[in-house]
Amino acid sequence: MTDGLNEDGGKSTIEPRQLAAIWTRISQKLRAELGEDVHNSWFVSIEADSLQNGTVFLSVPTKFLKSWISEHYRPRILGHWKKEREEIQAVEVVMRTPKAHLPTASQADDETVRPVARTQTTVPPAIAVSGEYSDETSLASPLDPRLTFQSFRTGQSNGLAHAAAMQVAGAAATDSIQFNPFYVHAAVGRGKTHLLQSIAAHIERGTVGRNVLYLTAERFRHRFVAALKADRALVFKDQLRGIDVLVIDDMQFLQGRATQQEFCHTLNSLLDSCRQVVVASDRPPADLDGLDERVRSRLAGGLTVEIGAPEHDLRVEILKVRAEAAARKYPSFQVPDEILDAIAAQVKTNGRDLEGVFNRLLAQNQFGKAPITLDLVEKTVRGHVRPEEPRRIRIEDIQRAVAQHFNVSKSDLLSARRNRSIVRPRQIAMYLSKHMTPRSLPEIGRRFGGRDHTTVLHAVRKIEELIAADMTVARDVDALKRYFEDGG
């Protein structure tokens, strides 16, 4: 038997074994060019099926893999095949017939599983999980039916986040995406989860013709690890990339190198294909220390909005809604406006503390028969709410303050310049970052232009020496510390 084409230009007579051997060589070259991680993510499941009329047919197990390989790597693969066989002019990526234990994405899509009663959520077929690795019927995290746009109260502190969330949730499938990704960050109890679940609930009702997946970061990690253990990671990938809107809550808890890498691939795929991504965390993207730099950069590329502490009027509004709901259940429970105003004046941090204080007062009134007075409010607040913690200082805040103090630019502090007028402010900024933030030396070095932790340690020790020996440096450092102690 000879290699090449038949006389009629039809199917090649190359043996399958030889075709597989060529692909093995090419695959190894791709591993060397692109790296182990990329190779393992995209190329290990590819098989060389046939050579017909100058076209090599490569097969993959999922629709997503077929699309991704075709769009991103086909020219590179074709170049390698041409070096191996002169007659090859094209490469086609096709879906292969799945093995019995691993259904294709389309089969998985068809195997819609009804959600269990405790989740009370409807999961679109594209994200339903079927197969032996699934110990739960829904890939999605459950939604709380109380957390909707109708129950969300707005004010100056959360108005922008609410307006952007409404725009994201109300967009039609044919609309161009305006904010992508949409990233919300805030301290605990300020409404991040409420806002994200409102988006998911609004879309899930089907009024805009899109499917949505709401996941906590921990749930994402759990499902991905389960899929890896069951050798069904490709099905998991295909399901995630088949949705229109991905909503990820508590991004700060996304841990594990493999999990972060998979999330990065998913994020890139969805954004590149104009699918909406919504993320919430307790800090801005730049402060997600344990997260890969590529993910932080991509998350920061859309609209980032912070929800601040609720202002007094918003706190009163939240309490009024809660009081009206309690009065419907307990007709004897009536709270004067001055009591609500007193609670709002003393509980300033977040909505959860407001809820906790209110529930305590309600229980004391209904079960302990205690009248709700200003004294009772004060006693309840003291026993329930911790003293307000000082504002968390960020490395970026320190860099900005030091740059202003010394009349240099922030980019100078991060640069490689060695001028004395730049080196000393940079060392002071590193010193303050070490003593006024919980960040590690390697993390501080990374925030200062990718410097080594030994450089940061040298800067800290140098400033400590100068504070004792140089009054000018001591006054500069003291002035910057007072700036932050006074609220920055």
C-alpha positions as CSV (number, residue, x, y, z in Angstrom):
1,M,0.0,0.0,0.0
2,T,1.3,3.5,-0.9
3,D,0.7,6.8,0.8
4,G,-1.0,9.8,-0.9
5,L,-4.2,10.0,-2.8
6,N,-6.0,7.5,-5.0
7,E,-5.9,8.0,-8.7
8,D,-9.4,9.5,-8.6
9,G,-8.3,12.1,-6.0
10,G,-10.5,10.5,-3.4
11,K,-9.8,9.2,0.0
12,S,-6.1,8.9,1.1
13,T,-4.7,5.4,1.5
14,I,-2.6,6.4,4.5
15,E,-3.1,3.9,7.3
16,P,-4.9,5.1,10.5
17,R,-1.9,4.0,12.6
18,Q,0.5,6.2,10.5
19,L,-2.0,9.1,10.7
20,A,-2.1,8.8,14.5
21,A,1.7,8.7,14.7
22,I,1.9,11.9,12.7
23,W,-0.6,13.6,15.0
24,T,1.4,12.4,18.1
25,R,4.5,14.2,16.7
26,I,2.5,17.3,16.0
27,S,0.9,17.2,19.4
28,Q,4.3,17.1,21.1
29,K,5.5,20.1,19.1
30,L,2.4,22.0,20.1
31,R,3.2,21.1,23.7
32,A,6.7,22.6,23.4
33,E,5.4,25.7,21.7
34,L,2.3,26.5,23.8
35,G,3.2,25.0,27.2
36,E,1.9,22.2,29.3
37,D,-1.1,24.0,30.6
38,V,-2.5,25.1,27.2
39,H,-1.7,21.7,25.7
40,N,-3.5,19.8,28.5
41,S,-6.5,22.1,28.2
42,W,-7.1,21.9,24.5
43,F,-5.1,19.2,22.7
44,V,-5.0,16.0,24.7
45,S,-8.5,14.8,23.6
46,I,-7.9,15.4,19.8
47,E,-7.7,12.4,17.6
48,A,-6.7,12.2,13.9
49,D,-9.5,10.5,12.1
50,S,-8.8,10.5,8.4
51,L,-7.1,12.3,5.4
52,Q,-9.5,12.9,2.5
53,N,-8.9,15.0,-0.6
54,G,-6.0,16.9,1.0
55,T,-8.0,17.6,4.2
56,V,-7.1,16.2,7.6
57,F,-10.1,15.5,9.8
58,L,-9.4,15.8,13.5
59,S,-12.1,14.8,16.0
60,V,-13.0,16.1,19.4
61,P,-15.6,15.1,22.0
62,T,-17.5,18.4,22.5
63,K,-19.0,21.2,20.6
64,F,-17.1,23.8,22.5
65,L,-13.8,22.1,21.9
66,K,-14.6,21.9,18.2
67,S,-15.4,25.7,18.1
68,W,-12.4,26.7,20.2
69,I,-9.8,24.7,18.3
70,S,-11.2,25.8,14.9
71,E,-11.1,29.5,15.9
72,H,-7.9,29.7,17.8
73,Y,-5.5,27.0,16.7
74,R,-6.4,25.6,13.2
75,P,-3.8,27.7,11.2
76,R,-1.0,26.6,13.6
77,I,-2.1,23.0,13.4
78,L,-2.3,23.1,9.6
79,G,1.2,24.5,9.4
80,H,2.5,21.5,11.2
81,W,0.5,19.1,9.0
82,K,1.9,20.7,5.9
83,K,5.4,20.1,7.1
84,E,4.6,16.4,7.6
85,R,2.6,15.8,4.3
86,E,2.9,18.0,1.3
87,E,-0.5,17.2,-0.1
88,I,-2.4,18.5,3.0
89,Q,-4.2,21.7,2.2
90,A,-6.7,22.0,5.0
91,V,-7.6,20.9,8.5
92,E,-11.2,20.3,9.7
93,V,-12.3,19.8,13.3
94,V,-15.3,17.6,13.8
95,M,-17.4,16.0,16.6
96,R,-16.7,12.3,17.0
97,T,-19.1,9.7,18.1
98,P,-18.8,9.6,21.9
99,K,-17.9,6.6,24.0
100,A,-20.7,5.0,26.0
101,H,-19.5,6.5,29.4
102,L,-19.0,10.0,28.1
103,P,-22.0,11.6,26.4
104,T,-21.5,14.5,24.0
105,A,-22.5,18.0,25.0
106,S,-25.7,17.7,22.9
107,Q,-26.6,14.5,24.7
108,A,-25.9,16.0,28.0
109,D,-28.1,19.0,27.0
110,D,-30.9,16.7,26.1
111,E,-30.8,14.9,29.4
112,T,-32.5,17.7,31.3
113,V,-32.7,16.8,35.0
114,R,-35.4,18.3,37.2
115,P,-34.1,20.3,40.1
116,V,-34.6,18.8,43.5
117,A,-37.3,20.4,45.6
118,R,-34.9,22.0,48.1
119,T,-33.3,24.2,45.4
120,Q,-36.5,25.6,44.1
121,T,-34.8,26.8,40.9
122,T,-35.2,25.9,37.3
123,V,-31.9,25.2,35.5
124,P,-31.8,25.6,31.7
125,P,-31.0,22.4,29.8
126,A,-27.7,23.8,28.7
127,I,-26.4,23.8,32.3
128,A,-28.2,20.7,33.7
129,V,-25.7,18.1,34.9
130,S,-26.2,14.5,34.1
131,G,-23.9,11.5,34.5
132,E,-22.3,9.5,37.3
133,Y,-20.1,12.3,38.7
134,S,-23.1,14.5,39.6
135,D,-24.1,14.0,43.2
136,E,-26.6,16.9,42.8
137,T,-29.0,17.5,40.0
138,S,-28.3,21.2,39.5
139,L,-25.0,22.8,38.5
140,A,-26.4,26.1,39.7
141,S,-26.3,27.4,43.3
142,P,-29.9,27.9,44.6
143,L,-31.6,31.3,44.5
144,D,-33.3,32.8,47.5
145,P,-36.8,33.8,46.3
146,R,-36.8,36.8,48.6
147,L,-33.8,38.4,46.8
148,T,-35.3,40.3,43.9
149,F,-35.1,43.8,42.4
150,Q,-38.5,44.5,44.0
151,S,-37.1,43.9,47.5
152,F,-33.8,45.8,46.9
153,R,-33.8,49.3,48.4
154,T,-31.6,51.9,46.7
155,G,-29.8,55.0,47.8
156,Q,-26.6,57.0,47.0
157,S,-24.4,54.2,48.2
158,N,-25.8,51.5,45.9
159,G,-27.6,53.4,43.2
160,L,-25.0,53.0,40.4
161,A,-24.6,49.3,41.1
162,H,-28.4,48.8,41.0
163,A,-28.9,50.8,37.8
164,A,-26.1,48.8,36.1
165,A,-27.6,45.5,37.4
166,M,-31.0,46.4,36.0
167,Q,-29.4,47.2,32.6
168,V,-27.6,43.8,32.6
169,A,-30.7,41.9,33.6
170,G,-33.0,43.6,31.3
171,A,-31.0,43.3,28.1
172,A,-32.5,41.2,25.3
173,A,-30.6,38.4,23.7
174,T,-30.1,40.5,20.6
175,D,-28.8,43.6,22.4
176,S,-25.1,44.5,22.4
177,I,-23.5,44.0,25.8
178,Q,-22.6,47.3,27.4
179,F,-20.9,46.3,30.7
180,N,-18.8,43.1,30.4
181,P,-17.7,41.9,32.8
182,F,-19.9,43.7,35.4
183,Y,-18.0,43.5,38.7
184,V,-19.5,44.5,42.0
185,H,-17.5,44.7,45.2
186,A,-18.4,45.7,48.8
187,A,-17.9,44.7,52.4
188,V,-20.1,42.1,53.9
189,G,-23.8,42.8,54.3
190,R,-24.1,45.6,51.7
191,G,-26.2,43.8,49.1
192,K,-23.8,42.1,46.7
193,T,-25.5,38.8,46.8
194,H,-29.0,40.4,46.8
195,L,-28.1,42.2,43.6
196,L,-26.5,39.2,41.8
197,Q,-29.4,36.9,42.7
198,S,-31.8,39.6,41.5
199,I,-30.1,39.6,38.1
200,A,-30.3,35.8,37.9
201,A,-33.9,35.7,39.0
202,H,-35.0,38.3,36.5
203,I,-33.3,36.5,33.6
204,E,-34.4,33.0,34.8
205,R,-38.0,34.1,34.5
206,G,-37.4,33.9,30.7
207,T,-38.6,37.4,29.9
208,V,-35.5,38.2,27.8
209,G,-34.8,34.9,26.1
210,R,-31.5,34.1,27.8
211,N,-30.3,31.3,30.0
212,V,-28.4,32.2,33.2
213,L,-26.2,30.3,35.7
214,Y,-25.7,31.6,39.2
215,L,-22.8,30.1,41.1
216,T,-20.8,30.8,44.2
217,A,-17.0,30.5,43.6
218,E,-17.0,27.6,46.1
219,R,-19.7,25.8,44.1
220,F,-17.7,26.4,40.9
221,R,-14.7,24.8,42.5
222,H,-16.6,21.9,43.9
223,R,-18.3,21.0,40.6
224,F,-15.1,21.3,38.6
225,V,-13.1,19.1,41.0
226,A,-16.0,16.5,40.9
227,A,-15.9,16.6,37.1
228,L,-12.1,16.1,37.0
229,K,-12.3,13.1,39.3
230,A,-15.0,11.5,37.1
231,D,-13.0,12.2,33.9
232,R,-15.9,14.4,32.7
233,A,-14.1,17.8,32.7
234,L,-14.9,18.4,29.0
235,V,-18.6,18.0,29.5
236,F,-18.4,20.5,32.4
237,K,-16.5,22.9,30.2
238,D,-19.1,22.6,27.4
239,Q,-22.0,23.2,29.8
240,L,-20.5,26.4,31.2
241,R,-19.7,27.8,27.8
242,G,-23.2,27.1,26.5
243,I,-24.8,29.7,28.8
244,D,-25.7,33.4,28.0
245,V,-25.1,34.9,31.4
246,L,-22.6,33.7,34.0
247,V,-23.1,35.1,37.6
248,I,-20.3,34.3,40.0
249,D,-20.6,35.3,43.7
250,D,-17.9,35.5,46.4
251,M,-15.0,35.6,43.9
252,Q,-12.5,36.0,46.7
253,F,-13.0,32.3,47.6
254,L,-12.0,30.9,44.2
255,Q,-9.0,28.8,45.3
256,G,-6.8,26.3,43.6
257,R,-4.5,26.6,40.6
258,A,-6.5,24.2,38.4
259,T,-9.8,25.8,39.3
260,Q,-8.5,29.3,38.7
261,Q,-7.1,28.2,35.3
262,E,-10.4,26.7,34.3
263,F,-12.3,29.8,35.4
264,C,-9.8,31.9,33.3
265,H,-10.5,29.8,30.2
266,T,-14.3,30.0,30.9
267,L,-14.1,33.8,31.4
268,N,-12.1,34.3,28.2
269,S,-14.4,32.1,26.2
270,L,-17.6,33.9,27.4
271,L,-16.2,37.4,27.0
272,D,-14.7,36.6,23.5
273,S,-18.1,35.2,22.4
274,C,-20.0,38.3,23.7
275,R,-21.7,36.5,26.6
276,Q,-22.4,38.4,29.8
277,V,-20.3,37.8,32.9
278,V,-21.3,39.2,36.3
279,V,-19.0,38.9,39.3
280,A,-19.1,40.0,43.0
281,S,-16.4,40.0,45.6
282,D,-15.5,41.7,48.9
283,R,-12.7,43.6,47.2
284,P,-11.8,45.1,43.8
285,P,-10.1,42.9,41.2
286,A,-6.6,44.3,41.9
287,D,-6.9,43.2,45.5
288,L,-7.7,39.5,44.7
289,D,-4.2,38.5,45.9
290,G,-4.6,34.8,45.3
291,L,-6.0,35.1,41.8
292,D,-4.0,34.8,38.6
293,E,-2.9,38.2,37.1
294,R,-4.7,37.4,33.8
295,V,-8.0,36.9,35.6
296,R,-7.6,40.1,37.6
297,S,-6.9,42.0,34.5
298,R,-9.8,40.6,32.6
299,L,-12.2,41.2,35.5
300,A,-11.1,44.9,35.7
301,G,-11.7,45.4,32.0
302,G,-15.4,46.0,32.2
303,L,-17.5,48.0,34.7
304,T,-16.3,47.9,38.3
305,V,-18.7,49.3,40.9
306,E,-18.3,49.5,44.7
307,I,-21.3,49.4,47.0
308,G,-20.6,51.7,50.0
309,A,-22.0,51.7,53.5
310,P,-25.7,52.5,53.4
311,E,-26.4,56.2,54.2
312,H,-28.8,57.1,57.0
313,D,-31.9,57.6,54.8
314,L,-31.3,54.2,53.2
315,R,-30.9,52.5,56.5
316,V,-34.2,54.0,57.7
317,E,-35.9,52.8,54.5
318,I,-34.6,49.3,55.0
319,L,-35.9,49.3,58.6
320,K,-39.4,50.6,57.5
321,V,-39.8,47.8,55.0
322,R,-38.8,45.3,57.7
323,A,-41.2,46.8,60.2
324,E,-44.1,46.7,57.7
325,A,-43.5,43.0,57.0
326,A,-43.3,42.3,60.8
327,A,-46.5,44.2,61.4
328,R,-48.4,42.0,58.9
329,K,-47.4,38.9,60.8
330,Y,-47.7,40.4,64.3
331,P,-50.4,43.1,64.3
332,S,-49.5,44.3,67.8
333,F,-46.0,45.1,66.7
334,Q,-45.8,48.8,66.0
335,V,-42.5,50.8,65.9
336,P,-42.5,54.6,66.0
337,D,-40.4,56.4,63.4
338,E,-38.2,57.9,66.0
339,I,-37.2,54.3,67.1
340,L,-36.3,53.4,63.5
341,D,-34.4,56.6,63.2
342,A,-32.5,55.8,66.4
343,I,-31.5,52.3,65.2
344,A,-30.4,53.7,61.8
345,A,-28.3,56.3,63.6
346,Q,-26.4,53.7,65.7
347,V,-26.1,50.9,63.2
348,K,-24.1,52.3,60.2
349,T,-22.0,49.5,58.8
350,N,-24.3,47.2,56.8
351,G,-27.8,45.8,56.2
352,R,-27.1,42.5,58.1
353,D,-26.4,44.3,61.3
354,L,-29.6,46.3,60.8
355,E,-31.5,43.1,60.3
356,G,-29.9,41.5,63.4
357,V,-30.8,44.4,65.7
358,F,-34.3,44.6,64.3
359,N,-34.9,40.9,64.8
360,R,-33.6,41.0,68.4
361,L,-36.0,43.9,69.2
362,L,-38.9,42.0,67.5
363,A,-38.2,38.9,69.6
364,Q,-37.9,40.8,72.9
365,N,-41.2,42.6,72.1
366,Q,-43.2,39.6,71.0
367,F,-41.8,36.8,73.2
368,G,-40.4,38.8,76.2
369,K,-43.2,41.4,76.1
370,A,-40.7,44.2,76.4
371,P,-41.8,47.6,75.1
372,I,-39.6,49.0,72.4
373,T,-37.9,52.1,73.9
374,L,-34.8,54.1,73.1
375,D,-33.1,52.5,76.1
376,L,-33.9,49.0,74.8
377,V,-32.6,50.0,71.3
378,E,-29.3,51.3,72.8
379,K,-28.8,48.1,74.9
380,T,-29.6,45.9,71.9
381,V,-27.2,47.7,69.7
382,R,-24.4,47.5,72.2
383,G,-24.9,43.7,72.6
384,H,-25.2,43.0,68.9
385,V,-23.0,45.3,66.9
386,R,-19.2,45.4,67.3
387,P,-17.5,48.7,67.4
388,E,-16.9,50.1,63.9
389,E,-13.6,48.8,62.5
390,P,-11.2,51.3,61.0
391,R,-11.2,51.7,57.2
392,R,-9.1,49.1,55.5
393,I,-6.0,50.7,53.9
394,R,-5.0,49.5,50.5
395,I,-1.5,49.5,48.9
396,E,-3.0,51.7,46.1
397,D,-4.1,54.2,48.7
398,I,-0.6,54.4,50.1
399,Q,1.0,54.8,46.7
400,R,-1.4,57.6,45.8
401,A,-0.8,59.4,49.1
402,V,3.0,59.1,48.9
403,A,3.0,60.2,45.3
404,Q,1.1,63.3,46.3
405,H,3.2,64.0,49.3
406,F,6.5,63.9,47.4
407,N,5.1,65.4,44.2
408,V,5.9,62.4,42.1
409,S,3.7,60.2,39.9
410,K,2.5,56.7,40.9
411,S,4.1,55.4,37.7
412,D,7.4,56.7,39.1
413,L,7.0,54.6,42.2
414,L,6.3,51.5,40.1
415,S,9.1,52.2,37.6
416,A,12.7,51.0,37.6
417,R,14.1,54.6,38.0
418,R,16.8,54.9,40.6
419,N,16.9,58.7,41.2
420,R,17.1,59.6,44.8
421,S,13.9,61.7,44.4
422,I,12.1,58.5,43.4
423,V,13.9,55.8,45.5
424,R,13.2,57.4,48.9
425,P,9.4,57.9,48.3
426,R,9.2,54.3,46.9
427,Q,10.9,52.9,50.0
428,I,8.6,54.9,52.3
429,A,5.6,53.6,50.4
430,M,6.9,50.0,50.8
431,Y,7.5,50.6,54.5
432,L,4.0,51.9,55.0
433,S,2.5,49.1,53.0
434,K,4.3,46.6,55.3
435,H,3.1,48.2,58.5
436,M,-0.4,49.5,57.5
437,T,-1.7,46.6,55.4
438,P,-1.9,42.8,56.0
439,R,-0.1,42.2,52.6
440,S,2.9,39.9,52.5
441,L,6.4,41.0,51.3
442,P,6.0,39.2,47.9
443,E,2.6,40.7,47.4
444,I,3.9,44.2,48.1
445,G,6.8,43.7,45.8
446,R,4.4,42.6,43.0
447,R,2.4,45.8,43.5
448,F,5.5,47.9,43.2
449,G,6.4,46.9,39.6
450,G,7.1,43.2,40.2
451,R,9.9,43.6,42.6
452,D,11.4,40.8,44.7
453,H,10.4,40.4,48.3
454,T,14.1,41.0,49.4
455,T,13.8,44.5,47.8
456,V,10.8,45.3,49.9
457,L,12.5,44.0,53.1
458,H,15.6,46.2,52.3
459,A,13.3,49.2,51.9
460,V,11.5,48.5,55.2
461,R,14.8,48.2,57.1
462,K,16.3,51.3,55.5
463,I,13.3,53.5,56.4
464,E,13.4,52.1,60.0
465,E,17.0,53.2,60.2
466,L,16.3,56.6,58.7
467,I,13.4,57.2,61.1
468,A,15.8,57.0,64.0
469,A,18.5,59.0,62.3
470,D,16.9,61.5,60.0
471,M,14.3,63.9,61.3
472,T,13.1,64.8,57.8
473,V,12.3,61.2,57.0
474,A,10.7,60.7,60.4
475,R,8.4,63.8,59.9
476,D,7.4,62.6,56.4
477,V,6.5,59.1,57.6
478,D,4.6,60.5,60.6
479,A,2.7,62.9,58.4
480,L,1.6,60.1,56.1
481,K,0.6,57.9,59.0
482,R,-1.6,60.7,60.5
483,Y,-3.2,61.2,57.1
484,F,-4.5,57.6,57.1
485,E,-5.3,57.7,60.8
486,D,-7.5,60.7,60.2
487,G,-9.4,58.8,57.5
488,G,-7.1,59.4,54.5
